[in-house]
């Protein structure tokens, strides 16, 4: 492993996620880390950037399937607007449901 790459454990610690999560991302095609001669995963700076994007999109409420679609396909500004409007509508729906629950208490 070169100095410019990180091990799966180092990346997991960096993002405070499990190595199982990183392997899951790879299984879903969200990541494709290089392999060292010994078969270990080597995460390059581009892989770390990709994980950061995945985590940011998850924080917005997107599923891994939606994230895969976004990362695989070019997303123009109009599509981003539709995605964000959908997320906002979902959040508003959740807020409405919580407001009703709160009123019942």
Secondary structure, DSSP 8 states (H G I E B T S, - for coil): --TT-B-HHHHHHHHT--HHHHHHHHHTTS---EE-TTS-EEB-HHHHHHHHHHHHHHHTT--HHHHHHHHHS---HHHHHHHHHHHHHHHHHHHHHHHHHHHH-
